[in-house]
Amino acid sequence: MIADFDKANDTLFKCVQNASLEVLKSESKLPSFEISHDNAPDEKALRYYEEISCILLISQDFKLIFKTHYWLNDMTKIINNIRPGLPHASMEKKARDFAKELCNIIAGRIKYQFVPLKCALGQSLPINLDGFNQIFFSTDNSSLFTNSWAVSDGSINLCFSTTVEYYNQDIVKKICQLLSITPTKAPEVELF
């Protein structure tokens, strides 16, 4: 049983990591982003990021919370790359909006990966929070599984995290098959 949870978590977290990196590279127009395996932050370190954008995916079988942890300065660098010449006054708002849309598109990719499993996922609207609000997402509950990973292109550093809680054993077995049956290419979304 524990082996099934471990395999399901490894599979699910790998799918979410792949989706997050693919969307970030595409939407930021910065293809040099890579996952930094040596810098995976722990839960305590996540509290010190300036901002969080998060979104919830939920079904009758499980819930998944996906978060982007970032420094506003790094997100404005991405906006400058996408839309050079924007007035500085609107840059912070655009950066926060971009972070929410990033979560929204990544959540859409995750939902798309679950289509072959016939698992319908509901999706919340993305929200922005101050980074310190990470303390309200405590994972001391033994039924919650969390993974976080850092991404960087050398000058821009972001972190993503996923927390999942299972309500049904059947979904654990289905998730173990996710990588082998996931559709190869999700539909493209144009932000700007």
C-alpha positions in Angstrom: 0.0 0.0 0.0 2.7 2.5 1.0 4.6 1.5 -2.2 1.5 2.5 -4.2 1.4 5.9 -2.5 5.1 6.4 -3.2 4.8 5.5 -6.8 1.6 7.6 -7.3 3.3 10.6 -5.7 6.5 10.2 -7.7 4.4 9.9 -10.9 2.1 12.8 -10.1 4.9 15.1 -9.0 6.9 14.3 -12.2 3.8 15.2 -14.3 3.3 18.5 -12.5 7.0 19.3 -12.7 7.1 18.6 -16.4 3.9 20.7 -17.0 5.2 23.6 -14.9 8.6 23.7 -16.7 7.0 23.4 -20.1 4.5 26.2 -19.5 7.1 28.5 -17.8 9.5 28.1 -20.8 6.7 28.7 -23.3 4.9 31.6 -21.6 8.0 33.5 -20.4 9.7 33.1 -23.8 12.8 32.1 -21.9 13.6 28.5 -23.0 16.7 28.4 -20.7 14.7 27.6 -17.5 15.7 24.3 -15.9 14.8 22.5 -12.8 17.5 23.0 -10.2 17.6 19.6 -8.4 20.3 20.8 -6.0 18.2 23.8 -4.7 14.8 22.2 -3.8 13.5 24.3 -1.0 12.0 22.8 2.1 8.7 23.9 3.5 10.3 26.4 5.9 12.2 28.1 3.1 9.0 28.6 1.1 7.8 31.0 3.8 10.4 33.5 2.9 9.4 34.1 -0.8 7.8 37.5 -1.3 4.7 36.3 -3.2 2.7 33.1 -3.8 0.2 32.5 -6.6 -1.8 29.3 -6.1 -4.7 27.3 -7.5 -6.7 24.3 -6.4 -7.6 21.3 -8.4 -10.1 18.9 -6.8 -12.1 15.8 -7.6 -14.0 13.3 -5.6 -10.8 11.2 -5.4 -8.2 13.8 -4.4 -7.2 17.4 -4.2 -4.1 19.1 -5.4 -2.8 22.6 -4.5 -0.3 24.0 -6.9 1.7 27.1 -5.9 4.3 29.4 -7.6 6.6 31.0 -5.0 8.5 34.0 -6.3 10.2 37.4 -5.8 8.3 40.2 -7.5 11.6 41.4 -9.0 12.1 38.0 -10.8 8.5 38.0 -12.2 8.9 41.6 -13.5 12.1 40.4 -15.4 9.9 37.8 -17.1 7.3 40.5 -18.0 10.1 42.7 -19.4 11.1 39.8 -21.6 7.6 39.2 -22.8 6.5 42.9 -23.2 9.6 45.2 -23.2 8.9 48.8 -22.7 5.9 48.5 -20.4 5.6 51.5 -18.1 7.2 50.8 -14.7 4.0 51.8 -12.9 2.0 48.9 -14.3 4.9 46.3 -14.0 4.1 44.9 -10.6 0.4 44.4 -11.4 1.3 42.7 -14.7 3.8 40.5 -12.8 1.2 39.4 -10.3 -1.3 38.8 -13.1 1.3 36.8 -15.0 2.0 34.6 -12.0 -1.7 33.9 -11.6 -2.1 33.1 -15.3 0.9 30.8 -15.1 -0.8 28.8 -12.3 -4.0 28.8 -14.3 -2.3 27.4 -17.5 -0.3 24.8 -15.5 -3.5 23.7 -13.8 -5.1 23.3 -17.2 -2.2 21.1 -18.3 -2.5 19.0 -15.2 -6.3 18.6 -15.8 -5.5 17.6 -19.4 -3.2 14.9 -18.2 -6.0 13.3 -16.3 -8.4 13.1 -19.2 -7.3 9.5 -20.1 -8.0 8.4 -16.6 -11.5 9.7 -16.8 -11.0 11.8 -13.7 -12.8 15.1 -13.8 -11.0 17.8 -11.9 -12.6 21.1 -10.8 -10.4 24.1 -10.8 -10.5 27.2 -8.6 -9.5 30.7 -9.7 -5.8 31.5 -9.1 -5.1 33.8 -6.2 -2.1 35.8 -5.0 -0.9 35.9 -1.4 2.0 37.3 0.5 4.8 34.8 0.7 4.6 34.5 4.5 1.1 33.1 4.2 2.8 29.8 3.3 2.6 29.1 7.1 -1.2 28.5 6.6 -0.5 25.7 4.2 1.1 23.5 6.9 1.6 19.9 5.8 1.8 18.3 9.3 -1.2 16.1 8.3 0.0 12.6 7.5 -2.5 12.3 4.6 -0.9 15.3 2.8 2.1 14.8 0.4 4.1 17.8 -0.7 6.9 18.3 -3.3 8.7 21.5 -4.2 11.3 22.3 -6.8 13.3 25.3 -7.8 13.6 26.5 -11.4 16.2 29.0 -12.7 17.5 30.4 -15.9 20.6 31.8 -14.2 19.2 35.2 -13.3 15.6 34.5 -12.5 14.7 32.1 -9.7 11.2 30.7 -9.0 9.9 27.8 -6.9 6.9 25.6 -7.5 5.2 23.3 -5.0 2.5 20.8 -5.0 0.5 19.4 -2.2 -1.9 16.4 -2.7 -4.4 14.6 -0.5 -6.0 11.4 -1.6 -9.6 10.5 -0.7 -9.9 7.3 -2.6 -7.5 4.4 -3.0 -8.6 3.7 -6.6 -7.1 7.0 -7.8 -3.7 6.0 -6.4 -3.5 3.0 -8.8 -4.7 5.1 -11.7 -2.1 7.9 -11.1 0.7 5.3 -11.1 -0.2 4.8 -14.9 -0.3 8.5 -15.6 3.1 8.9 -17.3 2.5 6.0 -19.7 -0.9 7.2 -20.9 -0.7 11.0 -20.8 -1.5 12.7 -24.1 1.7 13.9 -25.7 0.9 17.5 -26.4 -1.5 19.8 -24.7 -3.2 22.6 -26.6 -1.3 25.9 -26.7 -2.5 28.9 -24.9 -1.5 32.4 -25.9 -1.2 34.9 -23.0 -0.2 38.1 -24.8 
